[in-house]
Amino acid sequence: MTLTEAAPTPYAPGARIEVRDAEWMVRTCTPIRRDSFKISAVGVSEFVRDEDAVFFTEIDTVVQLRPEDTELVADTSSAFARSRLYLESVLRRTPLPQSERRLALTDRFLLDPLIYQQRPAELALKGLRPRILLADVVGLGKTLEIGLVLAELIRRGRGERILVVTPQQVLEQFQHELWTRFAIPLVRLDSVGIERIQRDIPAGRNPFLYFKRVIVSVDTLKNQGKYGQHLENMYWDAVVIDESHNLINEGNLRNKLARLLAAHTDALLLASATPHNGDATSFAELIALLDPAAIADPKQYSAGDIDHLYLRRTKISEEVRDQIGGKWPGRGPSVPLPAAATAKEEAIFAELADVWLPRPDRPGGSVVDRDRRLFPYTLAKAFLSSHVALGTTVGKRLKNATEQAEIDALKDLAALVGEMGDTDSAKRTALIDELKKIGVKKNGTTRAVVFSESVPTLEWLAATVPAALGLGDGQVKTMHGGYSDVQQQEIVEDFSLADSKVRLLFTGDVASEGVNLHRQCHHLIHYDLPWSLIRIEQRNGRIDRYGQEHEPQFRALVLTSEVEGALDDTTVALKLLHREEQAHRSLGTAEAVTREFTAKKEEDRLIKDLLAGKSVEESLDEAPPVDFLADLLGGVEGEARTEPERAEVPRLFGSTEEFVREALHTVCADLRIDDDGQMLAFEPPKDLLHRLNALPASYLKKHKIAERMKVTFDRPLAQRKLDEARRTKTLWPDIGYLSDLHPMVEWLVDKVQVQLVRRQAPVIAAKVAEPTFLVQGIYSNALGQPTVVEWMAVSGLPGAPVVGDMTEVLAEAGVGPGMINTNRPADLAGLTPLIEPAVQAARRHLDERRDRYDDVVAKPLRDYDGQLELWERASLENITGSPQGGRRRGAVHDTVAEQKRLLQSMETTGEPLLRILAVLEGDA
């Protein structure tokens, strides 16, 4: 029984059709209006082979090939290789059904098999749609977790079109991980990639139609004028938005972009270590992107309302702690490095204390009025970074100041700053001493990253520190938000290479989110400390993350003063440094301490409390009371769970390696391949090279992929080559790991599938007592997603048909590489009359199985339909009778209608696809 009557989708994925006198294989079929469909297909017959095409049934005459019209043909290949390869290719090409929610590919990639990293995929597949918010703390490997989710979606035919949106500084890092670990190629649309597209495609055309899997920065994509129209006309199988906390705040361009993408995709993966800002309504808005009917009252809801959408773990979560082992050493202590202020710095401290930040009992008060009482703290924080930063801040304010008293005070401060030289900075001296102590030098191997909030400080340090360490050209890099996306990516990559000359990286907080700096570095120094526990934790997470091989070492420069009432680093920064370390060890995350949940809110509240005369300890201890949001963000998962269930994926070959080797030998016999037992090397044909165009041109050029492509099935070799790549001029290895998703494997699957002539099925001599027809049966939903998939072996024909499991029958019949093909003529005349009864028996069996599958497929739809009704009632109860309430009621009704349409589209519908794949006859 269905929720509503859905329009049938007559062309199931994998169905063969004739259009324009050519044969095509259906990839997807989507209804566009009543009795009208959009068909995405790939060419099968000779002149259109491997070509992608889109057909509209209103325009083209589409003829579906009937299984009853199948022509049986003999297979003369050795060991029936062509037939076996064809059967395997169909098994691989057919998506797993909607009802299969277990994991299928977790052990097929170049990564450690950590159960906690598989949990997001497990959660995503359980949902009505794959939509989750992945909120693991910094460093647990969210990119790998996202890769596993995308891989499972691709295997289910729900990952053809993928859009990944990230901060610009991690574009290449994310692209690199998905390719080297999973063999998922993404086209990177940074500024260079966009220029490349503009050269390759006609002006004004939609770039997202040309590349099915794309990674782009959120700042590029939010350009409404440039991409808005293109995005409005695009629908994706999966959208990933990294650092998704930046989407919060209705009305900003990122928020508008997120709402557009959420409405135009099936799967939606949001990732953030700080997923909310402490505001229940804002967080509810983020959750509504995933499931509009999850939360009825955006001001009050429970963790149980979103547990089907939300996953958060910390480093001390039980499952994480048990599995990371030696892959992630415990972090070292956060060591303060005291730097006693020099005489000239003390003069500035005194000026700030007397004129700008006097105690309430001091006569005269501050030089600024109450409306600008935060500005003195801006000056103080700038000075705690450096006198250069203070000078810049004073100079900017002088351009806008109007009160003479403030102008005079600013000039006095500027004069004191002007008297300072580089050697008058106690923190700079302490930094140089510490860098020498840990071994940062011209001919040394030690690397360090130095963080500062101030761009002037970063540039000053980069200009004055290297000479004191004896560092030469190319050994120091600086990075901050003023750099382009390509520059930032190049700097991060260079710092990650073992053979890079870079020994010291000065960076701003642009690198505090998402950037991996741990490959060759385990020393981090805070030149100045943010007044935010969250920001300190984010910085530390750049080197304290999964894959770090050494104990992360943290230090912080602490400027101290003897001036009475001075706001030095012992007043705030030192206390925050210690509190962050305590929180990390006891709670696994620092967000739960202040319960403000964003760096800006933490700092604003702290300054407000300081203005009110409170100490840092009092401010932290008087954090807002624990609420359900704090539980979501600060809680630690402790529940021990069993391993995720594994899907039973049908296959004929024992491994992907066996399939690839036999396919190369059989359908690519003219391809010259060097095979040393571990690695395959060859000149890739043009149609294979075309599939690699998504990868960076620099990588393809450097490794001369067009001339010699190198791949391996050997996981240790692939890992060794990946490690070696980090010691060379590129992070990209010259040998690729052949996972199930690698373009070369997909290329071979397509090559094999187009070998058979239209409407043909091979006859295989095997160990069977009677003719056995191998039949594929699929029911799909209106979205073109398979809901029922059956692999049938029909025997007992014509009068007493018996339907068995195809893969079991193939194994029992000895169909494998050890077969001998004597080329004995097949009994085609005797087998052909059995085609129609075989199809009829398979159809009856498939209909019976559909009824059983319906319980699995339809139950989640019915459950959600019931939840939708409850949500609608609860939402309407919270709405007043005002005009604004009327708009909200309309929005609720629209949401319900849209979700009902979604449910309808996910029901099994239409006619089944039945295809005779092959026939087994006795070999005696």
Residue pairs with C-beta under 8 A, 6 or more apart in sequence:
1 858
2 858
2 904
2 907
3 861
3 862
3 865
3 900
3 903
3 904
3 907
4 900
4 903
4 904
4 907
6 781
6 782
6 904
6 905
6 907
6 909
7 31
7 34
7 35
7 782
7 909
8 782
8 909
8 910
8 911
9 29
9 30
9 31
9 37
9 780
9 781
9 782
9 783
9 784
9 909
9 910
10 29
10 37
10 64
10 910
10 911
11 17
11 26
11 29
11 37
11 39
11 62
11 64
12 26
12 29
12 778
12 779
12 780
12 784
12 786
12 910
12 912
12 913
13 26
13 27
13 28
13 29
13 94
13 95
13 157
13 778
13 780
13 784
13 785
13 786
13 913
14 25
14 26
14 90
14 93
14 94
14 776
14 778
14 913
14 915
15 25
15 26
15 64
15 65
15 913
15 915
16 23
16 24
16 25
16 26
16 44
16 64
16 65
16 758
16 759
16 915
17 23
17 24
17 25
17 26
17 39
17 41
17 62
17 63
17 64
17 65
18 24
18 62
18 63
18 65
18 758
19 41
19 53
19 55
19 60
19 61
19 62
19 63
20 60
22 43
22 44
22 45
22 47
22 48
23 43
23 44
23 45
23 48
23 65
23 758
24 41
24 42
24 43
24 44
24 45
24 48
24 53
24 55
25 41
25 42
25 43
25 44
25 753
26 39
26 40
26 41
27 40
27 41
27 42
27 157
27 160
28 39
28 40
28 157
28 160
28 783
28 784
29 37
29 38
29 39
29 40
29 780
29 784
30 37
30 38
30 40
30 782
30 783
30 784
31 37
31 38
31 782
32 38
32 56
35 57
36 56
36 57
36 58
37 56
37 57
38 54
38 55
38 56
39 54
39 55
39 56
39 57
39 62
40 52
40 53
40 54
41 52
41 53
41 54
41 55
42 50
42 51
42 52
42 53
42 750
43 49
43 50
43 51
43 52
43 53
43 754
44 753
44 754
44 758
45 754
45 758
49 754
50 687
50 750
50 754
55 62
65 758
65 759
67 775
67 835
67 839
67 914
67 915
67 916
68 835
68 836
68 839
69 759
70 759
70 760
70 761
70 835
70 915
70 916
71 757
71 759
71 760
71 761
72 760
72 761
72 762
72 763
72 826
72 828
72 831
72 832
72 835
72 919
73 757
73 760
73 761
73 762
73 763
73 828
74 762
74 763
74 823
74 825
74 826
74 828
75 82
75 83
75 762
75 763
75 764
75 821
76 821
76 823
77 83
77 666
77 821
78 821
79 817
79 818
79 819
79 820
79 821
80 762
80 764
80 765
80 815
80 819
80 821
81 662
81 665
81 666
81 817
82 666
82 667
82 752
82 755
82 762
83 762
83 764
83 918
84 652
84 653
84 662
84 764
84 815
84 816
84 817
84 819
85 659
85 662
85 663
85 666
85 667
85 752
85 755
86 752
86 753
86 755
86 756
86 762
86 917
86 918
87 652
87 774
87 810
87 815
87 917
87 918
88 651
88 652
88 653
88 659
88 752
89 748
89 749
89 750
89 752
89 753
90 753
90 776
90 917
91 650
91 651
91 652
91 791
92 651
92 659
92 740
92 745
92 749
93 749
93 753
94 776
94 778
94 786
94 789
95 155
95 156
95 157
95 158
95 785
95 786
95 789
96 104
96 155
96 156
96 157
96 647
96 649
96 786
96 789
97 156
97 786
97 787
97 788
97 789
97 853
98 156
98 781
98 785
98 786
98 787
98 857
98 906
99 787
99 788
99 853
99 856
99 857
100 156
100 647
101 125
101 126
102 125
102 644
102 645
102 646
102 647
102 648
103 118
103 121
103 122
103 125
103 152
103 644
103 645
103 646
103 647
104 152
104 155
104 646
104 647
104 649
105 148
105 151
105 152
105 155
105 740
105 741
106 113
106 118
106 121
106 148
106 644
106 646
107 113
108 151
108 656
108 739
108 740
108 741
109 147
109 148
109 151
109 181
109 182
109 183
109 737
109 739
110 180
110 181
110 182
110 715
110 718
110 719
110 722
110 737
110 739
111 117
111 144
111 147
111 181
112 327
114 141
114 323
114 324
115 319
115 323
115 643
115 644
116 140
116 313
116 317
116 319
116 320
116 323
117 140
117 141
117 144
117 145
117 148
118 145
118 148
118 644
119 145
119 311
119 313
119 319
119 644
120 132
120 134
120 145
120 146
120 148
120 149
120 269
120 311
121 145
121 148
121 149
121 151
121 152
121 644
122 644
123 132
123 308
123 311
124 130
124 131
124 132
124 149
124 152
124 153
124 267
124 269
125 152
126 308
127 308
127 309
128 291
128 860
128 861
128 864
128 906
129 266
129 267
129 268
129 902
130 149
130 153
130 158
130 238
130 266
130 267
130 268
130 269
131 267
131 268
131 269
131 290
131 291
131 309
132 149
132 269
132 270
132 290
132 309
132 310
132 311
133 244
133 270
133 271
133 272
133 275
133 286
133 287
133 290
133 306
133 309
133 310
133 311
134 142
134 145
134 146
134 269
134 270
134 271
134 272
134 311
135 271
135 272
135 273
135 275
135 310
135 311
135 312
135 632
135 633
136 142
136 145
136 273
136 311
136 312
136 313
136 314
137 273
137 312
137 313
137 314
137 315
137 541
137 588
137 589
138 273
138 537
138 538
138 540
138 541
138 544
138 545
139 315
139 328
139 541
139 544
139 545
139 546
140 313
140 314
140 315
140 320
140 545
140 546
141 545
141 546
141 547
142 242
142 271
142 273
143 173
143 174
143 177
143 178
144 177
144 181
146 240
146 242
146 269
146 271
147 177
147 178
147 181
147 182
147 184
148 182
149 267
149 269
150 159
150 162
150 178
150 182
150 184
150 238
150 240
150 269
151 159
151 182
151 184
151 741
153 159
153 237
153 238
153 267
154 160
154 184
154 741
155 649
155 740
155 741
156 785
157 784
157 785
157 786
158 237
158 238
158 266
158 267
158 785
159 237
159 238
159 267
160 212
160 237
161 212
161 213
161 234
161 235
161 236
161 237
161 238
162 184
162 186
162 212
162 213
162 214
162 236
162 237
162 238
162 239
162 240
163 208
163 213
163 214
163 215
163 216
163 236
163 238
163 239
163 240
163 261
163 265
164 174
164 178
164 186
164 214
164 215
164 216
164 239
164 240
164 242
165 215
165 216
165 217
165 218
165 221
165 239
165 240
165 241
165 242
165 257
165 261
166 174
166 215
166 216
166 217
166 218
166 240
166 242
166 243
166 514
167 217
167 218
167 219
167 242
167 243
167 246
167 513
167 514
168 190
168 217
168 218
168 219
168 220
168 485
168 488
168 489
169 479
169 485
169 488
169 489
169 492
169 510
169 511
169 514
169 515
170 242
170 492
170 514
170 515
171 188
171 190
171 215
171 216
171 217
171 485
171 489
172 188
172 190
172 489
172 492
172 493
172 696
172 731
173 489
173 492
173 493
173 514
173 515
173 516
174 186
174 215
174 242
175 186
175 188
175 215
175 696
176 731
176 732
178 184
178 185
178 186
179 185
179 186
179 695
179 732
180 722
180 732
180 733
180 736
180 737
182 739
182 741
183 736
183 737
183 738
183 739
183 741
183 742
183 743
184 213
184 741
185 213
185 691
185 692
185 694
185 695
185 743
186 213
186 214
186 215
186 694
187 193
187 211
187 213
187 214
187 215
187 693
187 694
188 215
188 216
188 696
189 197
189 207
189 214
189 215
189 216
189 217
189 220
190 216
190 217
190 220
190 485
190 486
190 489
191 220
191 484
191 485
191 486
192 486
194 207
194 220
196 697
197 207
197 210
197 211
200 210
201 207
201 210
206 230
206 233
206 234
207 214
207 230
208 214
208 230
208 231
208 234
209 234
211 694
213 694
217 485
218 241
218 243
218 246
218 254
218 257
219 485
220 227
220 485
221 227
221 231
221 257
222 253
222 254
222 256
222 257
224 253
224 256
231 257
231 260
231 261
231 264
232 260
232 264
234 264
235 264
235 265
236 261
236 264
236 265
236 266
237 265
237 266
237 267
238 265
238 266
238 267
238 268
238 269
239 261
239 262
239 264
239 265
239 267
239 268
239 269
240 269
240 271
241 247
241 258
241 261
241 268
241 269
241 270
241 271
242 271
242 272
242 514
243 271
243 272
243 513
243 514
244 258
244 270
244 271
244 272
244 275
244 286
245 272
245 274
245 275
245 276
245 277
245 598
246 254
247 254
247 255
247 257
247 258
247 270
247 286
247 289
248 255
248 276
248 277
248 279
248 282
248 283
248 285
248 286
249 255
249 282
250 282
250 285
255 285
258 289
259 289
261 268
262 268
262 289
262 290
266 783
268 289
268 290
270 286
270 289
270 290
273 538
273 541
274 534
274 538
274 591
274 597
274 598
274 633
275 283
275 286
275 310
275 312
275 632
275 633
276 282
276 283
276 286
276 597
276 629
276 632
276 633
277 283
277 597
277 598
277 601
278 595
278 596
278 597
278 598
278 601
278 624
278 629
280 298
280 299
280 300
280 301
280 627
280 628
280 629
281 298
281 299
283 629
284 295
284 298
284 299
284 301
285 298
287 294
287 295
287 306
287 309
287 310
288 294
288 295
290 309
291 306
291 308
291 309
292 895
292 898
292 899
293 864
293 867
293 868
293 871
293 872
293 895
293 896
293 899
294 305
294 306
294 308
294 309
294 871
295 301
295 305
295 306
296 870
296 871
296 874
296 875
296 878
297 874
297 875
297 878
300 628
301 628
302 628
303 310
303 628
303 631
303 632
306 632
310 632
312 632
312 633
312 635
312 637
313 319
313 320
313 636
313 637
314 320
314 587
314 588
314 589
314 636
314 637
315 321
315 324
315 328
315 584
315 588
316 585
316 587
316 588
316 636
317 588
317 636
317 637
317 638
318 637
318 638
318 639
318 640
319 637
319 640
319 641
324 546
327 546
327 547
328 545
328 546
328 547
328 548
329 548
329 549
329 550
329 551
329 552
330 551
331 540
331 544
331 551
331 552
331 554
331 584
332 551
332 552
332 553
332 554
333 554
333 581
334 540
334 554
334 555
334 556
334 577
334 578
334 580
334 581
335 553
335 554
335 555
335 556
336 555
336 556
336 558
336 574
336 577
337 430
337 434
337 525
337 555
337 556
337 557
337 558
338 430
338 558
338 560
339 426
339 427
339 429
339 430
339 557
339 558
339 559
339 560
340 426
340 560
340 562
341 349
341 426
341 559
341 560
341 561
341 562
341 563
341 568
342 424
342 425
342 426
343 424
344 416
344 419
344 420
344 424
345 387
345 420
345 424
345 425
345 426
345 559
345 561
346 561
346 562
346 563
347 416
347 419
348 383
348 387
348 390
348 413
348 416
348 417
348 420
349 383
349 561
349 563
349 566
349 567
349 568
350 563
350 566
351 412
351 413
351 416
352 376
352 379
352 380
352 383
352 413
352 566
352 567
353 563
353 564
353 565
353 566
353 567
354 362
355 366
355 367
355 409
355 412
355 413
356 366
356 367
356 368
356 376
356 379
356 380
356 409
356 413
357 366
357 376
357 377
357 380
357 565
357 567
358 364
358 365
358 366
358 565
359 565
360 613
362 565
366 373
366 376
367 405
367 406
367 409
368 375
368 376
368 403
368 406
373 611
374 607
374 611
375 397
377 567
377 607
377 610
377 611
378 393
379 390
379 393
379 394
379 413
380 567
381 453
381 528
381 531
382 389
382 390
382 392
382 393
382 454
383 389
383 390
384 528
384 559
384 567
384 568
384 569
384 573
385 452
385 453
385 454
385 457
385 527
385 528
386 425
386 427
386 428
386 452
386 454
386 456
386 457
386 460
386 461
386 527
386 528
387 417
387 420
387 424
387 425
388 454
388 456
388 457
388 460
389 454
389 456
389 457
390 413
390 417
391 414
391 417
391 418
391 456
392 454
392 456
394 410
394 413
394 414
394 417
395 414
397 406
397 410
398 407
398 410
398 411
398 414
401 407
401 410
422 428
422 460
422 464
423 429
426 559
427 527
427 557
427 559
428 461
428 464
428 465
430 557
431 450
431 461
431 465
431 525
431 527
431 557
432 465
432 468
432 469
434 525
434 555
435 448
435 465
435 469
435 504
435 525
436 469
438 446
438 448
438 523
438 553
439 445
439 446
440 446
440 447
440 448
440 469
440 471
440 503
440 504
440 523
441 469
441 470
441 471
441 503
442 469
442 470
442 471
442 472
442 475
442 503
444 503
446 503
446 523
447 495
447 502
447 503
447 504
447 505
447 520
447 521
447 523
448 503
448 504
448 505
448 521
448 523
448 524
448 525
449 495
449 504
449 505
449 507
449 511
449 517
449 521
449 523
449 524
449 525
449 542
449 543
450 461
450 504
450 505
450 506
450 507
450 524
450 525
450 527
451 507
451 508
451 509
451 511
451 512
451 524
451 525
451 526
451 527
451 528
451 539
452 458
452 461
452 506
452 507
452 508
452 527
452 528
453 508
453 509
453 528
453 530
454 508
454 528
455 480
455 481
455 482
455 508
457 527
457 528
458 478
458 480
458 506
458 507
458 508
459 478
461 506
461 527
462 476
462 478
462 506
465 476
465 504
466 472
466 475
466 476
466 504
469 504
471 503
471 504
472 501
474 501
474 502
475 501
475 502
475 503
475 504
476 502
476 503
476 504
476 505
476 506
477 491
477 494
477 495
477 502
477 504
477 505
477 506
478 505
478 506
478 507
479 487
479 488
479 491
479 492
479 505
479 506
479 507
479 508
479 510
479 511
480 507
480 508
480 510
481 508
481 510
483 491
483 510
488 510
491 505
492 511
492 515
492 516
492 517
493 730
493 731
494 500
494 502
495 502
495 505
495 517
495 520
495 521
496 516
496 517
496 519
496 520
496 726
496 731
497 519
497 520
497 726
497 727
497 728
497 729
497 730
497 731
498 519
498 520
498 726
498 727
498 728
499 727
499 728
499 729
500 520
505 517
505 521
509 530
509 535
509 538
509 539
511 517
511 542
512 535
512 538
512 539
512 541
512 542
513 538
515 542
516 542
516 545
516 547
517 524
517 542
517 543
518 542
518 543
518 544
518 545
518 547
518 548
518 552
519 547
519 726
520 726
521 543
522 543
522 548
522 549
522 550
522 551
522 552
522 553
523 543
523 553
523 555
524 539
524 540
524 542
524 543
524 552
524 553
524 554
524 555
525 554
525 555
525 556
525 557
526 536
526 539
526 554
526 555
526 556
526 557
526 577
527 557
528 557
528 573
529 536
529 556
529 569
529 573
529 574
529 576
529 577
530 536
530 539
530 576
530 599
530 603
531 572
531 573
531 576
531 602
531 603
531 606
531 607
532 576
532 599
532 600
532 602
532 603
532 606
533 576
533 579
533 580
533 583
533 590
533 591
533 593
533 594
533 602
534 590
534 591
534 596
534 597
534 598
534 599
534 602
535 599
535 602
536 576
536 577
536 580
536 590
537 580
537 583
537 584
537 589
537 590
537 591
538 599
540 552
540 554
540 580
540 584
543 552
544 552
556 573
556 574
556 577
557 569
558 568
558 569
558 570
558 573
558 574
558 577
559 568
559 569
560 568
560 569
560 570
561 568
571 616
572 606
572 610
572 616
575 616
575 617
576 616
579 590
579 593
579 620
580 590
583 589
583 590
583 592
583 593
584 590
587 593
587 634
587 636
588 636
589 633
589 634
591 597
591 633
591 634
592 630
592 633
592 634
592 635
593 620
593 623
594 602
594 605
594 620
594 623
595 623
595 624
595 626
595 627
595 629
595 630
595 634
596 602
596 605
596 623
596 624
597 629
597 633
605 619
606 616
606 619
609 618
609 619
609 622
610 616
610 619
614 622
624 630
650 791
650 806
650 807
651 807
652 807
652 810
652 815
652 816
653 659
653 662
655 713
656 713
656 738
656 739
656 740
656 745
657 713
657 738
658 817
659 745
659 748
660 713
660 738
660 744
660 745
660 748
662 817
663 748
663 751
663 752
664 671
664 673
664 680
664 748
666 752
667 748
667 751
667 752
667 755
668 685
668 748
668 751
671 682
671 685
672 682
672 683
673 680
673 681
673 682
674 680
674 681
674 682
675 681
678 712
678 714
678 717
679 710
679 711
679 712
679 714
679 717
679 735
680 710
680 711
680 712
681 708
681 709
681 710
681 711
682 708
682 709
683 706
683 707
683 708
683 709
684 692
684 705
684 706
684 709
684 744
687 747
688 709
688 743
688 744
688 747
689 705
689 706
689 709
691 743
691 744
691 746
691 747
692 700
692 705
692 743
696 732
698 730
699 705
699 730
699 732
700 706
702 729
702 730
702 732
703 710
703 732
703 734
709 736
709 744
710 734
710 735
710 736
711 735
711 736
711 737
711 738
711 742
711 744
712 718
712 721
712 735
712 736
712 737
712 738
713 737
713 738
715 737
717 735
718 733
718 735
718 736
718 737
721 733
721 734
721 735
722 733
724 733
725 731
725 732
725 733
725 734
736 742
736 744
738 744
738 745
739 745
756 762
761 916
761 917
761 918
761 919
762 918
762 919
763 826
763 828
763 831
763 918
763 919
763 920
763 921
764 815
764 918
764 919
764 920
764 921
765 821
765 822
765 824
765 826
765 920
765 921
765 922
765 923
766 813
766 814
766 815
766 819
766 920
766 921
766 922
766 923
767 812
767 813
767 814
767 922
767 923
768 795
768 809
768 813
768 920
768 921
768 922
769 922
770 795
770 796
770 797
770 922
771 795
771 797
771 830
771 831
771 834
771 919
771 920
771 921
771 922
772 793
772 794
772 795
772 809
772 813
772 919
772 920
772 921
773 793
773 794
773 795
773 797
773 834
773 835
773 838
773 842
773 916
773 919
774 791
774 792
774 793
774 806
774 809
774 810
774 916
774 917
774 918
774 919
774 920
775 791
775 792
775 793
775 794
775 806
775 838
775 839
775 842
775 914
775 915
775 916
775 917
776 789
776 790
776 791
776 792
776 913
776 914
776 915
776 917
777 788
777 789
777 790
777 791
777 792
777 842
777 843
777 845
777 846
777 849
777 912
777 913
777 914
778 786
778 788
778 789
778 790
778 912
778 913
779 786
779 787
779 788
779 846
779 850
779 853
779 908
779 909
779 910
779 912
779 913
780 786
780 787
780 908
780 909
780 910
780 913
781 787
781 905
781 906
781 907
781 908
781 909
782 904
782 905
782 906
782 907
782 909
782 910
783 905
783 906
785 906
787 853
787 857
787 907
787 908
788 846
788 849
788 850
788 853
788 857
788 908
788 912
790 845
790 846
790 849
791 805
791 806
791 807
792 803
792 804
792 805
792 806
792 842
792 845
792 846
793 803
793 804
793 805
793 806
793 808
793 809
793 810
793 920
794 801
794 802
794 803
794 804
794 838
794 841
794 842
794 845
795 801
795 802
795 804
796 802
797 834
797 837
797 838
797 841
798 833
798 834
798 837
801 837
801 838
801 840
801 841
803 841
803 842
803 845
809 920
813 920
815 920
826 921
827 921
831 919
831 921
835 916
838 916
839 914
839 916
842 914
843 912
843 914
846 912
846 914
847 912
850 908
850 912
853 908
854 908
857 906
857 907
857 908
858 907
858 908
861 903
861 906
861 907
864 899
864 903
865 900
865 903
868 896
868 899
868 900
868 903
871 896
872 892
872 893
872 896
875 892
876 889
876 892
879 885
879 888
879 889
879 892
